[in-house]
Amino acid sequence: MANIRNGRPYRRLTAYQRGLGLPCWLCGYEIDYRITGDEAKRSSWAFTLDHAQPLSLGGSLLDPANARSAHRKCNSARGNRTAARAPQRVSRRW
């Protein structure tokens, strides 16, 4: 079976979400959308397509209403939990 994440509909959804230029929906901080290619696979702060309803819990892979912009680090830390924490911003840079 082919990996659907290599298909045109998934790549189109990812490009659309990236084009919105939204901040990370998990932490609220800006995403550096200039990070692309192999560098994006290694960078914790690069864009990754996240799903509000995790795929492992029945979320739709290709539904734009389920797609969210996130840092790779934040997406990985969240795992397959459905409840996203409210964005936490500190009062100053420590």
C-alpha positions in Angstrom: 0.0 0.0 0.0 1.3 3.4 -0.9 2.0 6.0 1.7 -0.8 8.6 1.4 1.4 11.3 2.9 3.5 11.2 -0.3 0.4 11.8 -2.4 -0.7 15.0 -4.2 -3.7 15.8 -1.9 -1.6 15.6 1.2 1.2 17.7 -0.3 -1.4 20.2 -1.5 -2.9 20.5 2.0 0.6 20.9 3.6 1.5 23.6 1.1 -1.8 25.4 1.7 -1.4 25.3 5.5 2.2 26.5 5.2 1.1 29.4 3.0 -1.2 30.7 5.7 1.9 31.6 7.7 0.2 31.0 11.0 1.9 30.7 14.4 2.2 27.3 16.1 -1.2 26.4 17.4 0.3 24.6 20.4 2.7 27.2 21.8 1.6 30.3 20.1 5.0 31.3 18.9 5.9 32.1 15.3 7.2 29.4 13.0 10.2 30.0 10.8 8.7 29.0 7.4 12.1 29.7 5.7 13.3 26.3 7.0 12.7 23.8 4.3 14.1 20.6 2.8 16.5 18.4 4.8 17.1 21.2 7.3 13.3 21.1 8.2 13.6 17.4 9.1 16.3 18.2 11.7 15.1 21.5 13.0 12.8 21.5 16.1 11.4 24.9 15.1 10.4 24.0 11.5 6.8 23.8 10.2 5.0 20.5 10.4 1.4 19.8 9.6 -0.4 18.7 12.8 -4.0 17.4 13.1 -6.3 18.7 15.8 -8.0 15.3 16.1 -5.1 12.8 16.0 -5.1 10.3 13.1 -4.7 7.4 15.6 -7.9 8.5 17.2 -9.9 8.8 14.0 -8.9 12.2 12.7 -9.0 12.8 9.0 -5.6 13.1 7.3 -6.9 15.2 4.4 -9.5 17.4 6.1 -8.5 21.0 6.0 -10.6 21.7 9.1 -8.4 19.2 11.0 -5.1 20.6 9.8 -3.0 22.9 12.0 0.4 24.6 11.8 2.9 23.5 14.5 6.6 23.4 15.3 8.0 19.9 14.8 9.0 20.0 18.5 5.5 20.9 19.7 3.8 18.4 17.5 6.1 15.6 18.7 5.6 16.6 22.4 1.9 16.5 22.0 1.8 13.0 20.7 -1.7 11.7 20.1 -3.5 13.6 22.9 -6.6 15.5 21.8 -6.4 18.3 24.3 -3.9 21.0 23.3 -2.7 23.2 26.1 -3.5 26.8 25.8 -0.5 28.8 24.4 1.8 29.7 27.3 3.7 32.9 26.9 6.2 34.1 29.4 6.3 37.7 30.6 9.9 38.0 29.6 12.7 36.1 27.9 14.6 34.1 30.6 
